Every structure is written in C-alpha cells, then in structure tokens.
Amino acid sequence: MIRVGVFVCWCGSNIGGIVDVPRVAKEAARFPYVAHSMDYKYTCSEPGQKMIIEAIKKYKLNRVVIASCSPRLHEPTFRKTIARAGLNPYLLEMVNIREQCSWVHAKEPDQATAKAIDLVRMAVAKAIHLKPLYEGSIPVTKKALVIGGGIAGIQAALDIADAGYRVILVEREPTIGGKMVMLDKTFPTLDCSACISTPKMVAVAQHPNIELLTYAEVTGVTGFIGNFSVTVRQKARYVDHSKCTGCGTCWGKCPQKVPSEFDLNMGTRKAIYIPFPQAVPNKPCIDAASCRRITEQKCGVCAKVCPVGAINYEDRDKILQLEVGAIVIATGYDLFDWTTAYGEYGYGKFPDVITGLQFERMVNASGPTGGKIVRPSDGKEPKNVVFIKCVGSRDEAKGKAYCSRVCCLYTAKHAHQVLEKIPGSQAFVFYMDVRAPGKAYEEFYQRTVDEGARYIRGRVSKICRQGDKLLVKGADTLLGTQVEIEADLVVLATAMIPSRNSRQLAQVVGFSTDKDGFFQEAHPKLRPVEAGTAGIFLAGSCQGPKDIPDTVAQGGAAAVKVCALFAKQEIATDPMIAEVNEALCTGCLNCREVCPYKAIKRKTIPDKARGQAAERTVARVNSSLCQGCGCCASSCRSGAINLNGFTDEQIMSAVKASLQHQRLLTNRQ
C-alpha cells in the first residue's frame, strides 16, 4: 500500500511570506495516497529533519514529497534524511515552491499559492510511481591530471602531490608559471612576483610525485570519474631534454631573432630559446616556424655548438596516453584584444598606447627595458602617463559586461610605480568606479591617491597624435567638464577573458562554459570548484576573473576535492541515469549525438527476428559517464530510453494529475 507523506516548508519568509503554506499542506492532505501532510518553518534544519523521520515511522510512510526551495540545493540533504528513517533515498520527490512560486509571483500571493498546490499535486502523483534505486560503485585510479601550469595549477599539483598522490601537470607553453611570472610586483604588498612564484615552479619540477609535461596539449578525454583516459600531444621541441644541460650555448650563438611572446612583442628572443631566465624547465626548445635550419635547411649553428648533441631537427610530435582518476582544469586567462574594438584609442596603431601587462614587462627588471619605464616609440622616459580602466570590461557595446576584478588595483600599482620611478612625473587615471574588495586593497588604492595620482571619473572619448605626444580627450563626470591631457604614454587596463581554445577544451573534456566562455561550475555557492562532470575540478581564472590570492585558494580547494576522491577505494555512482530498452531501440543513435557527456555508445546484439546469425545495433549507456540530464530520453524517437526517477510513467502521471484538476475547475465554472 502506497502511503505518501507531504512536508511543506515556510523557508522563513522566503516562501511563507508569499505562499499560504498551511493552506498548501491542508489541500495536499486530500490528495490520493497521502497519509500525512504538514507544514514546518524550516524543514532542512535539524529539528525539521528529525520531524520528518518521526513522521515516516509514525505514519508508516513509504513515499515522501517535500515542497521547499530548489532541489539542487537540498535534495541530497533530504535523501539522507529519509534514508535514516529506513526508506530508500530515491523514494523522495521535491517541489520547488520558492524559485517557482514565491519568488516569481511575489506580487500575486493567491496565484502563487494556487500554483504551489498544483505543483504538490503533480509531485504526489509522480511519487506514487517512484521505484527504489540503488547506487553502484566503481574503482578509482589514484593519479591526477592538472591542465595548466599557472599559479592555480601549480598550487593544485603541489597540494595533491604533498598528500601522497601522483600528479601529471600539462602546460601548453615551454615553461610553467603562467601570467604571474610575467608580473613585476603584486598588490597590495608590492612583493616581487617572481620571488613568490619561481620557488613554487622549482618545487613542482623537483617533487617526486609530479610528472611535468610542458609544451604539450590535451587533445582527448574519455572515461568517467575515477577512470579517465587522456590523450596528450607532446609537441616537438627539437631538443632532447634528457641530454640537454641548459648551458645556454645554443641560444647564445643562434643568429635568428624574432619577437618575444613572453615580453608581448616588446623584446626579442632567439629561434632556440627559453622564455625567461627562471623558466622551468630551464632547457630550450626550437620555434620551428622561425628556425632557418628547419624552414630553409640553412644555419644549424645550435647543433654544431651543442656540447652534448641534444639538438634533433628530426623531432616530431608524440602522442601520450594517460590514465587518471581526476582532472583539474587551471587554464588561466587571456587579455581582451582592444585593437579590434576601440578605434577611438587608435586600433593599436600608436606604439605608445600599451596594455597593463605590457607595462608589467616593461617595469620588470628582467623585461625588455631592464625595468625602465620608457616610451616604445623612441625609448624616452615619459613624464605624463595616462591610465584608462575598464577597456573591454563593463562595456556591453564593445567588450564584456562583467568586471575583471583586478584592474583597479593593478592600475593603482602602476600609477604608484610611475610616481616612484620617474621624478616629477604625473599619473592620470580615467575610471568609472574604483572597486577594491580585498584585504588591504582599499588602503593601497588610497595610498596611490595620497602619493599624487589624479583620478578622473569618466570615459576617454579619443586618443590622437599631437606632435611626439598623445592627446587624450575625455570627460570628468564629477566636475562636468571636458578634459584634454598631453600624454607621453597611455596604459590600458584590458579585460580578462577565457584563455584561447577554452571552449574547445571544454568540449574535449566534457563540461560546459558560461555565456562569456569561462568554465561553468556545478553550483556557484555549494560546489564552486567542481564542473558539471563528476571528477572534473576548476581552479583559478578559467572559471572567472580572479586575483592571485583567490586563485591560489581555489587551486588548494580543487586539490582538497581531488584528495577526498582519492581517499576512497571505490566511489558510489548515481542511479538516476538513463536506461535503454533494447527491444524498442532502433539503433538510430540520435541519443549519442545529443549527449553532452559522451555517455552513449554503440552496441551490437543478436537480432532474433532475422535469424540466429543476424545482428542489430542499439544504444548503450555508460552508467559511470551518464549525469542524468535527460537529453537522450527527450530525443529518442522510439521511446526506448527512460531516465530513472523520471520515467515516462512518472512524468505522465504528474501531467495527468494537473490536467484532471484543471478540467474539474473548468467544469465547475
């Protein structure tokens, strides 16, 4: 005999302030198979959970319906609650009467209440047809893959390795370090960035539990949580690192110079090179596109002077197969390309208009100018420097709607450095707002103001050439006046955007991105470092703009999640997944095309209708990969796929209950 218990939550005033909760509980008591119905202020609280357990035992309930807030938030909580009462945890149905009723119908309490009653009616009808489901288990490969060797990936790799687990760190550039090693100092303490990051880089290279794969890219990921198979393309370096000692003879003698990507084309490097002096690994690679020996069969100086014979012009890309149990994505960020969007700033035609990161390389002691602030056009020291914030940030028309978070503080840092390094200089900062939401950030900004930086609230309308200077035209919206400044140098605070090819990586690994292209977390509050795919974790600016402290913290948080996974010999699998009725399946595999988790595979079975030796194709669901999204079930034309917990019978029962009630109301009218 089916006995349903209904528990309606007030959620304080979130629900109870709009919805007539006692009325909802009273109406629910009249529904078929409902043996007990009641309301409670906070059902998710400890007393509320205890009350549910006692009611299950007292009224011999074998199905439970809870009308409260989002099941995404509290469904695991209530499943554990009814399990403690002796029920199968999947004999629970939740109704969201907060987001779907009280919040969206806040000015219509009567309609919100009526809708809540109807949703509970549908949930009860569905709960009648719920079946017990049981979790499976899968083994765990206790080795982690970290994609991205910036400070987030470095922190995650070190923390996992320090816990005793093996880590493979993959970085697409020839060295680890990311953007942080390009910086001069970090705000608000003005620590040397390299002094902080390079010891961690060395720790990665020397750690016995970390395998470092630089100049490599992930090209394929299959499998599931605890058992991922990853394909990595190790790009040809043309230098055998097992032989190379990093002596520097090769790049010292190389005659070919090209613009340096690490210095953002403000300096040069050789065709055989290490990106910067503290690079890890501190061994070179050859840029094949710039090497005359590879492109023209000329030169070959590096091979002639190498004392250990480490140069190999016949080197080719290698494909590596890795087996790991968890993946941490830490691919960082790139900068918004202002040269294609901001014509009023010269579209990148003025050499003395640079980005904040280019300024970092210029002011860095190991940068192209040896730490001197100069004008790129003529090498002279600038006296008037203009900083323009929010270039590409908070600008829906030309850039991105979001705030990049770090621009206000690094612009304050840059203004401080100009005033400190150049006697008699002036720093002008055009801004929309000043946002300093970190420890000692507001004080650092105020320090820059006290040192003499002039902040002008307003947008820059145009930058044009005036002699050997730049004329910056804008508005001071506080004073209501137009402003014109003759600048020697203009520095743009450009927006942080997802790193290149991030969307392709998301498709390869098997999770989603948000509207701006950043990787989407499973839940913004409760699961901020987990991707939607189990076993995939996020760290750093790949998820959204972050400063260094937040990036390091998230790298550590992702590592904790990985270690918690590896602490188990086996992990439970969610039973609310798709199942295929092979008798109905026609083998069209349309479900495989729409599955975002690559959980649908082709399977061949005997075709009894055509004879003993005949075979036919059907779809097969990998229970470890399936996340229960239901895309396959909704796309199946033959109705061969059902989603456990959301079967056709259960869904149709809920729909019929609503339609029958609406028909009854219509007849009464």
N, C-alpha and C positions, 0 to 999 in steps of 0.2 A: 504493500500500500504506500503510495506516494504521499509524503507529508512535508509541505513546504513551509519554511519559516521566513517571514519578511521583516527586515530591520531597516527603518528609515532614519537617517541621520540629519540632525539640525545643522551640523558643522558650524556651531555658534550662530552667528547672523548671516554667514555666507549663503546658507540655504534657508534657514529658518526665518531670516529677515524678509524674505520674499514669498517663499512657498509655505502654504499651510500644512506643515509637516504632520500634525496629529490627524488631519483630515485624510492625508495620503495613506497613513497607516490604517485608519479606520476603513477606508474603501478597500484596501488590499486584503483585509480580513475576510471580505465577502467573495474573493476570487476562488475558483475551483482549486481544490487540493491544498489550500492554505490552512494550516493547522494553528498557526500563531503569527500575530503581526503586532509590532510595537514601534514606537519612536524613542530616540535617545539623543542627548545633546551632542556627544562625541563618541561615536561607535568605535573609532580607531584607537581610543585611549585604552589604558589597561583595564579600568572598570567596565568600559564598553565591550571589550573582547571577552572579559570574564562573564558578562551578562549574556553574550551570545552562546558561549559554551554551556552555561547553565540552562538556557532555553532549549538548546539542542537535546540535552539529556532529559529534561523535564517533559518536553512535549514529543519526544521521540521523532525529531525532525530528521529527514534524510535528503532534503534539498534546502539550500539557503539562498535567499535573494537579499542583497544589501543595496539600498538606494542611498548614495552618498556622493562623494566627489569622483574625480577621474579614476578609473581602474588602473590606469597607467601609474598612478601614484600609490594606491593602497591594495591592489588586488593580491600581491604576494603576502601582505600582512594578513588579510582575511583568509587566505588559503591555509596559512599556518594555524590560524585560529580554529577553523573547523576541523583541521587535522588533529589538533589537541583534544577535540571533543570526540574523536573516533571516526569522523567521516572522511571519505576520500576527498582530498583537497580540490578536485576538479568538479565536485558537485555544487559549485558555487556560481552564481550569476550576479554580476554587478550592474547597477544602473547609475548613470552619471546625471544626477539632477542638480548639480552645481553649475558646471560649464554649460550644460544643455538646457537648463531651465532657469534657475535663479539669476545667473549672470547675464544671459542673453535676453531675458524678459523681465529685467529689473523694474520696469515701469508698468508691467502688466501682471500683477500678482495672481489674479484669478486664472488667467490663461496659463501662467507658469505652473500653478497648482494642477490644473486640468491636464497639462502635458506630463507632469510628473506622475500622475495617476495612470495615464495611458502607458508610459514607459515601464512602470512597475507591472502593469497588467501583461505587457508583452514579455517581460523578463520571467514572470511566473509561468507563462505558457511555454516558454523555451526551457525553463528549469525542469519542468515535468519530464522532458525527454533527454536530459543530461545523462551520460553514462560515465561510470568510473574510468579514469585514465591513469596510467602508471608510467613513471619515469624509467627510462633506460639508463645505461651507463657506458662510457667509452674511456679507453686509457688515454694518458697524457704523455706526450713527448716533452721532456723537461729541458727544452732548449728554446731560447727566444731569438726572434729576429727584430732588430731595430733598423728602420728605414730612415736615414737622415742623420748626419753626423754633426749637426749644430749643437748648441749647448743643451737643448732639450734631449736630443738623442744620446749625447754623451752622459748626461745625468742619469737617464733611464738605464743605459747599458751598465754604468758603474754600479748602480744600486742593485740591479738584478745579479750582476756578477759577484758583488760583495756578499750576496745572500747564498752563494754557492752554486748558482745555476750557470750553464753555458749560454753565451750570447754571441750572435753574429751581427756585427754592425756594418751596414751597407751605406756607402756615401757615393754620390754620383760624381763629385769633384775629386781631383787628385789628392786633396787633403781634407781632414775633418776640421771642424771649428766653426763652420757656417758664417753668418753675418757678424757674430760677436767679435771674432778675431780681426775684423776689418775696422773696428771702432778704436778710437784713441782713449777716451775715458768714459766712465759710466756715471750717470746721475743717480742720486744726488750727492754721492760721496766723492766723486771725481777720482775713483780708483782707476789705475791703469787696466784697461780691458784685457790686454794680453797677459798681464800678471795674474789675472784671475783665471782666464780660460786655458792658457797653454799648459799649466801643470795638470789640469784635468785631461787635456789631449794626450799628454805623455802617459798619464795613468791608464788611459784606455789602451794605448799601444803596448804597455808593459804588463797589463793584467792577464794572468794565466787563464782566466775563464772567458776572455773576449777574443774573438777572431775578427780582425779588421779587414774589410773589403772596400777599398777606395777605388775611385774611377770605375764604378760598377752601378748597374741599374737593375731594378726588379722588373721583369717582363711578364711574369705569370704567377698566379697563385691559385692553387686548387686545394681541396680538402676542407676541413672544418676545425672547430675549436679543439685544441689538444693534438691535432694531427694535420698540420698544413704542409703542403708540398710547394716549394717556392723555386721558381726559375730566375736565375740572376745572370745577366750578361756582363762578364768582366771584359771591359774594353781594353784593346791593345795599348800597352804603354810603350812598347818598343824598347823597354829597358827591363832587364831581368833583375827584379828586386832581391832575388836570392843571392845574386852575385854582387850587386851594387853596394858600395860602402858609403855613398853620399859624399864623396870627397869634393865634388864641385868642379873638377877639371873640365868635364864635358860642357857644362853651360858657360864656364868661363871662356872657353875657346870658340863656342858657337858664334858664327858671324851674322846669323839671321835674327833681326829684331822685329817684333810685332807688338801691337798694343796689348797691355796687360789687363785681363778681365778682373783680376783681383783689385787692381787700382782703378777700376771703372774707366779704363782707357785714358787715364791721366798720366800714365807712365808706360814703360815698355818692358817686355820680357824677351827671353831668347826662345827659339823654337824648341829647344830642350830646356826644361825649366822645373823649378819648384815654385809654387805661387808666392810664398813669402818665407823669410828666413827661419821661422819657428814651425814650419809645416810638419805635419805628422800624417803619413810617414815622410821623413826628411830625405826622400830619394826622388829623383826626377822622372818625368815622363816626356815623351816627344809628342808635340802637336803635329799630327800627320799633315794637316792642311797647310802648315807653314814650313815644314821641313823640306829643303831643296833636294835632299837625298831621296826622299820618298816620292815627291811630286815630279822631279826632273832628272833623277838619277845622277845628281851632281853633289858636290861637297863631301859629306861623310866624315867630317872632321871629328865629331864626337866619338865615332867608333875607333878612329885612329889614336886618339889621345887617352881613351879609357884604359886604365892600368889593369883592370880585371876582366875585360872582354864582356861587359854587361849589355852592350848595345846589340839589339837584334831587330834589324829592319824588316825581317820576315814575320814578325809577331802578328798574330791575328786575335780577334775577339774569341773569348771562350765562354761556353755555356755551362753554368754550375747548377746542380740540383740540390736543394737544401730541404731537410725535414725538420720542422719546428713545431712547437706546441702553441705559441702565442706570437703576435706581431704588434710592435709598437710603431706607429706612424709619427715621425717627427721631421717632416719635410720643410718646415720653416715658411718663409715668405719671400716675395719679391717686391719691387717698388713699382708704383704706378708710372706708366710711360706718359709723362706730361707733354712730351714733344709732339704728340699726335692730337692732343686735345686743346691745349692752351695757346692759341695763336696770339693772344694779347701779350704773352710772355716771350714771343719770338720763335715759337716752334723749335726751340733748340738751336737756333742759328747764331745766337750770341754766346761766344765762348765764356764770357764772364757771368753767365747765368748757370749755376750748378745746383745739384741736389744736396741734401743734407748728408747723404752717405759719401758723396764725392768730397764734401768738406771734411768728413771724418778721415778719409785717406790723406787729404792734404795736410791736416794738422797732426797726423800721426808721425812719430819720429822715424818709423820705418817706411813711410809713404813716399810718393814720388818727389815731394819737395823737401824731404827731411824734416818735416814738422813746421815749416814756414808757411804762413798764410800769404798767398800771392794771387795775383790775377792770372788766370790761364792764358789770357791773350798776349801779355807782354812780360809776365814774371815780376811785375812791380807790386809793392806792398800796398794793399788797399787801406784807405782811411775811413771811408763811409761804406758800411756794409749793411744791406737791407735783407731782412729775413721775411719770407712770406709763408705763413702757415696755411694748413688745410688745402694744399694743392692736390686735388683728387679726392680728399676726404670731405664728408659732409657737403657734397656737391652733386646732387642727383642729376643735374643737367649735363655735366661733363665727366664726372668721376663717380664716386661711390657715396652712398647715403650715410654710411657708418663713420664713426670717429676712429682714427687709427691709434688712439690712446697715448702713444709715446712722443708725438710730435711736439707738444707744448714744452715738455721737459728737455728734450734734446735740443730744441731751438734755444731755450734759456741757457743751456750748457754752451752752445755755440756762441751766443752773444757774450757770455762770460769769457770765453776763450779769446774772442776778438779784442775785448777791452783789456784783457790781461796781457796778451802777447804784443799788441800794437799800441804803443804810447800815442796819446792824442787822437785815438780813433773814436768813431761813433757807431753805435749799433741801433738800427731801427727795426722794430718787429711789427709787421702788419698781422692782425689776428682777428678772429671772430669772437672767440671766448678763450679763456685760459682754464684748462682742466688739469688739476693736479691731485688726483685721488690716490695717493700713495704715502707711505711713511716718509716724512721729512720732505715731501715733494713741494708743498706749498711754501715752506720756508726757503727752499732752493730757488724757486721762482722769484720770491720776494727779494732774495739776495741779489739776483741779477738786476732787478729794478733799482735797488739801492746803489748798485755799482754804476748806474748811469744808462742802462739800456732804455731806450724810449719805445714804449708800446703804443701803437696806433690802432685803435679799434676800427677796422674797416677792410674792405677788399681793394686789391690792386687792380686797376682797370686796364693799365697798359704799361709795357716796358719798351722803350725805344732808344736807339743810339743817339747820343749827343756828343760829338767830338770823340774823345777817347773814353768817355764815361757813359753810363746808362742812366736815362731819365725814367724814374719810377713814378707813375701817376696813380693816385688813389684818393680815397675819401676817409676823413676822420669822422665817423658817425657820432662820436660823443660830442665833438665841437661843432659838427655840421658844416665843416669846411673841406675844400679840396686841398690835397697835399701833393707836392712835387719834390722829389728828393734826387739829387745828383749822386748816384752810387758808383763806387768802383767795383763792387762785387755784389751779386744777388744770390741768395741761397734759398732754395725751395724745399719746404717740408712736404715731401710727396707721400701719398697714401701707401699703406702696407696692403698688398694684395696676395692671394694664394700663389705659391710657387708655380713656376711653369710646369705644365703637364700634370698638375694635381688632379684634374678631373679624370684624365686617362688612368692615373694610378688608382683612383677610387674605383674605377670600373674594373681594373685588373684585380684588385684585392677583393672587391665585392662589398662596397658600402656606399653611402650617399653623400652628396655635398649640399650645402645650403644655397640660397639664391645668389650669394656673392662668390660661390666657388670654394669657400672654406669647408673643411670636413665637418660633417654633421655628427654631433654627439648623440648618444642614446636618450639622454634626458638632461636638460640644461642645469638642473639643480641636484638631482639624486645620482646621476650617472654621467658626470661631466667629462670623464676621461675614457669612456667606453664608446665605441662605434656601434652602429645598429647590428653589425655582425658579431656574434659571440667570438671571443678570443682576439679581437682587434681592439687596440687601445690607442688613444690620441695623446700627443704631448706637444705643447708649445704653440707657436703661431700658425701651424697648419689648421688649427681649429678656429682661430680668430686673432686679431691684433693683441699682442701682449708685450709687457716689458720683461726685462731679464729675471727679476725675482719671481714673477708669476710663471714664467716659462720653466725655470728650474723647479719650482714647486710642482708644476704639472708633470714634468718629467719624473720626479720622485713618486708622484701619485700613481702614474701609469706603471711604474716599476712595482709598487706595492700590489697592484691588481694582478700583475703577472706572477709575482711570488705567491699570492694567495691561490692562484690557479695551480701553480706547480707544487704546492704543498699537499695536493690531493693525488692519490694514486689513480683514481678514476673520478670522472665528473658526471653528474646527472644530466640527462637530456630532457628537454621539454616535450611532453607527449602531445601538445596541441599543435600538431603538424598535419600536413596533407597526406592523404592515403589514396591510392589508385585502385579502383575496381577493375581488374584486368579483363573481366568478362564484358564490360561496357567500352573499354578503351579501344579506339580505332587506330591508334598509333600515329596520329597527325603531328604530335609533339609541338602543338601550338603553345602548350604549357611551358615547354622548355624555353621558348623564345621570350616569354614574358617574365620568367623567374629572375628576380634581381639578385638571388643568392646562388645561382648556378646549381640548384639542388635537384633538378630534373635530369635524368639520364635516359638513354635508350636501352630497352631490354627486349630480348628475343625469347618467346615462349612457344611451345608446341601449339599448332593450330588444329585442334581435334576435328573441326568441321570440314577440313580439307584433306584429312588423311593423317596417317601415323608419322610420316616424314616431313610434313609441312610445318612451317613456322610462320609466326607473325610478330610484328613489332608493337610493343606497348611502352608506356611511360613508367619510369621507376623513380620514386622519391628517396633521396638520401636523407634519412632521418636526422643525421648529425648536422647537415647543412641547412635544412629547412628551418625557417624562422616563423612559420605560421602566418605569413602575410595574407594569404588567400588569393593572390593574383592568378595562380594556376587554376583554382576552382572556378573563379569567375570567367575565365577564358575557355574552359573546357566545353566544347560544343555538344559532346555526347553525354555530359553529366557524369563522367566516370571518376571525377576527383571530388572528394569531400574533405573538409577541414575538421579535424577532431575538435569538438567543442563548438563548432559552427556548421553542423551538417545541414543538408537541405531540409530534413525533417524538423530540426530545431528552429531554423530560420523561418520556415513556412508556418510553423505553429505560432511564432510570435506575430507574424504578419496577419494571420487569420484572426488571432485574438483582437488585434486592433481594428480590423475591418468589420468584424462582427459587432463590436461595440459601436463603431461609427454608424453601422446600418441600423442598430437598435435606436440610437439617438435620432436618426433621420425619421424612422417610423413613428417615434413619439411626437415629433414635431408635425 
